[in-house]
Amino acid sequence: MDFPYDLVTLGHFEAGRGWEAQLRQYITKKYARDLAGLGELDPHRLAGRLRGEILAGRPYATVQWVLRLAPFRPLELYFLFDRDPEFGADLRVFYARKSLAVPTEDAYVFAWDYLAVLARYGRGEFSLAEAAPGPDWLLFADLAPDSGGPMENVSLGAREELLRLLSPDLVQVALRRLDTGSLAEAPGGWEVVWPLLEDLAFRLRRLPDGVDLAFDNHGGRRYAPELLMSFAWLYINALLRECRQVDPSLPRLSRYF
């Protein structure tokens, strides 16, 4: 089979074997029945819903399709849907080797988030009908009034102080390096909008009195608050990593940014 891609598993990331085992538990236990339902769906329409693509090649005959997702540079995930006559359906998760530059936990959380979305399609909870983000923004605190505050604190935390230090010019360079996201002016600050899924967008806004997180009014109501905040955490992490690569004088919060 023609499959000219240099792929690695989560186990190849630093201290990634434990994360890999956890991912396999989700696939083979928690989501096994849901993921089996993916075999009944049009893979190209499914890929479009996740802003991905179905590749032409396959590494071996029992693989029905390979879904490639590239949320930002250099991260690329590959989901291989395998349907073996003897062992049944399975979903394997790989990464482009260049993705090893991304912290292990972030690589794992991206896979976990996409798995959660795929499982909902597999069990028929979500439709493959075309959709788009809504025209308006809803603050995360309004989407999850009971739990939004604590979750937002986890995603931002000390990151908020660092976000306040970022200039629009620095953010623009970082977005070009990530190859995703659009920057615009906001009152006394700036805002970035990222397309997450076909029907979900995330807005990060830095204002003089703080930082707010918002999602479009269609996708924000469709997806669970935990998934929304997980995506927010991942994209904020990516932005801060790139900004610090461009400007090493920024305060360091961890090994990664």
C-alpha positions in Angstrom: 0.0 0.0 0.0 1.2 3.5 -0.8 1.5 5.5 2.5 4.5 7.9 2.4 4.2 9.4 5.9 6.7 9.3 8.7 4.5 8.7 11.8 5.1 8.1 15.5 2.8 7.1 18.4 2.2 9.0 21.6 4.7 6.6 23.1 7.5 8.3 21.2 6.9 11.6 23.0 8.8 12.3 26.2 7.4 10.1 28.9 4.5 9.3 26.5 4.0 5.6 27.2 1.6 6.2 30.1 -0.4 8.7 28.1 -0.4 6.2 25.2 -1.8 3.5 27.4 -4.5 5.8 28.7 -5.5 6.7 25.1 -5.8 3.0 24.2 -8.0 2.5 27.2 -10.4 5.1 25.9 -10.4 3.6 22.5 -10.8 -0.1 23.4 -13.0 0.3 26.5 -14.9 3.6 27.0 -15.5 4.5 23.3 -15.2 1.0 21.7 -18.9 0.7 20.7 -19.2 4.4 19.6 -16.0 4.3 17.5 -17.2 1.1 15.7 -20.1 3.2 14.4 -17.7 5.3 12.4 -17.6 2.5 9.8 -21.2 3.4 8.8 -20.4 7.1 8.1 -19.1 8.9 5.0 -15.4 9.5 6.0 -15.0 12.6 3.8 -18.0 14.3 5.4 -16.8 13.3 8.8 -13.3 14.8 8.0 -14.9 18.0 6.9 -16.8 18.3 10.2 -13.5 18.1 12.1 -11.7 20.4 9.6 -9.5 17.5 8.4 -9.0 15.4 5.3 -9.1 11.8 4.3 -5.8 10.7 2.8 -5.6 8.8 -0.5 -3.1 6.2 0.8 -3.5 3.5 3.5 -0.7 1.6 5.3 -2.4 -1.8 5.1 -5.5 -3.4 3.7 -7.8 -3.5 6.7 -7.5 0.2 7.2 -10.7 1.7 5.9 -9.5 5.3 6.0 -6.9 7.7 7.4 -8.0 11.0 8.8 -5.4 13.7 9.0 -6.0 16.7 11.4 -3.5 19.6 11.5 -4.8 22.1 14.2 -1.7 24.2 14.0 1.9 23.9 12.9 3.8 21.6 13.6 1.1 19.3 15.1 -0.5 16.7 12.9 -2.6 13.8 14.1 -3.5 10.8 12.0 -6.5 8.6 12.9 -6.5 5.2 11.2 -9.8 3.4 11.2 -9.2 -0.3 11.0 -11.9 -2.9 10.5 -10.5 -6.4 10.7 -12.8 -9.3 9.9 -11.5 -11.2 12.9 -10.9 -8.5 15.5 -13.5 -6.0 14.5 -13.1 -2.2 14.5 -10.2 -0.2 16.0 -9.0 3.3 15.8 -5.2 4.0 15.9 -3.8 7.4 16.7 -0.4 8.6 15.2 1.4 11.8 14.8 3.7 13.3 12.2 7.2 13.0 13.5 7.6 16.8 13.5 4.8 16.9 16.1 7.4 15.7 18.7 8.1 19.4 19.2 4.8 19.7 21.0 4.6 18.9 24.7 3.4 15.4 25.5 0.4 16.4 27.5 -0.8 18.8 24.8 -0.5 16.1 22.1 -2.4 13.7 24.3 -5.2 16.2 25.1 -5.7 17.0 21.4 -6.1 13.2 20.7 -8.5 12.9 23.6 -10.6 15.9 22.4 -10.9 14.6 18.9 -11.7 11.1 20.1 -14.6 12.5 22.2 -16.0 14.2 19.1 -15.5 11.2 16.9 -17.3 9.0 19.4 -20.3 11.3 19.4 -20.5 11.0 15.6 -20.0 7.2 15.8 -23.0 6.8 18.1 -25.2 9.1 16.1 -25.4 11.9 18.6 -24.1 14.4 16.0 -25.2 14.8 12.4 -22.9 15.0 9.4 -25.0 17.8 7.9 -23.0 20.9 7.0 -22.8 23.5 9.7 -20.9 26.7 10.5 -20.0 28.7 13.6 -22.7 31.1 14.8 -22.5 34.9 14.1 -22.3 35.9 17.7 -19.9 35.3 20.6 -20.8 33.9 24.0 -18.5 34.2 27.0 -17.5 30.9 28.4 -18.7 32.0 31.8 -22.2 32.4 30.4 -22.1 29.0 28.7 -21.2 27.3 31.9 -22.5 29.5 34.7 -22.1 26.9 37.4 -18.6 25.6 36.6 -17.2 28.1 34.1 -15.2 30.1 36.7 -13.1 27.3 38.1 -12.5 25.8 34.6 -11.5 29.1 33.2 -9.1 29.6 36.1 -7.5 26.3 35.2 -7.1 27.2 31.6 -5.8 30.7 32.2 -4.2 30.8 35.7 -0.7 32.3 35.5 -1.1 32.4 31.7 -3.3 35.5 32.0 -0.4 37.6 33.3 1.7 36.5 30.4 -1.1 37.2 27.8 -1.3 40.7 29.1 2.4 41.2 28.1 1.9 40.3 24.5 1.8 43.0 21.9 -0.3 42.7 18.7 2.8 42.6 16.6 4.2 39.7 18.6 0.9 37.8 18.5 0.7 38.3 14.7 4.1 36.7 14.2 3.2 33.8 16.5 0.0 33.2 14.5 1.9 33.1 11.2 4.3 30.5 12.7 1.3 28.5 13.9 -0.4 28.9 10.5 -3.8 29.4 12.1 -5.8 32.1 13.8 -6.7 35.7 12.8 -5.8 38.8 14.8 -7.9 41.9 15.1 -8.0 45.0 17.3 -10.2 45.1 20.4 -11.0 48.0 22.6 -7.7 48.8 24.3 -6.2 45.5 23.3 -6.4 42.7 20.7 -8.3 39.5 19.9 -7.6 36.2 18.2 -10.1 33.9 16.6 -9.3 30.3 15.9 -11.5 27.9 13.9 -11.6 24.7 15.9 -14.1 22.5 14.1 -16.4 23.1 11.2 -19.1 24.4 13.5 -17.0 25.7 16.4 -14.8 28.8 16.8 -12.9 30.2 19.8 -12.1 33.8 20.6 -9.3 34.9 22.9 -9.6 38.6 23.8 -7.0 40.6 25.8 -8.5 43.8 27.2 -7.1 46.5 29.6 -9.0 44.9 32.5 -8.2 41.3 31.8 -8.7 38.4 29.4 -11.9 36.8 28.3 -12.7 33.5 26.5 -15.6 33.2 24.2 -17.1 30.7 21.7 -19.5 31.1 18.8 -23.1 30.9 19.8 -23.8 27.7 17.7 -20.8 25.6 18.6 -20.6 26.9 22.1 -24.0 25.5 22.9 -23.4 22.3 21.0 -20.3 21.0 22.8 -19.7 20.2 26.4 -18.0 22.9 28.5 -15.2 20.6 29.4 -14.4 20.1 25.7 -14.6 23.8 25.0 -12.2 24.7 27.8 -9.8 21.9 26.8 -9.5 23.4 23.3 -9.1 26.8 24.8 -6.2 25.6 27.0 -4.5 23.9 24.0 -4.6 27.0 21.8 -3.6 29.4 24.5 -0.6 27.1 25.3 0.4 27.0 21.6 0.2 30.8 21.3 2.3 31.4 24.4 4.9 28.8 23.2 5.3 30.6 19.9 5.4 34.0 21.4 8.2 32.9 23.7 10.1 31.4 20.7 9.9 34.8 19.0 10.7 36.8 22.2 12.8 34.8 24.7 12.7 37.8 27.1 9.1 37.0 28.1 8.8 35.5 31.6 9.0 31.7 31.6 6.0 29.9 33.2 7.2 26.3 32.6 9.6 24.3 30.5 7.4 24.9 27.5 6.5 28.6 27.7 
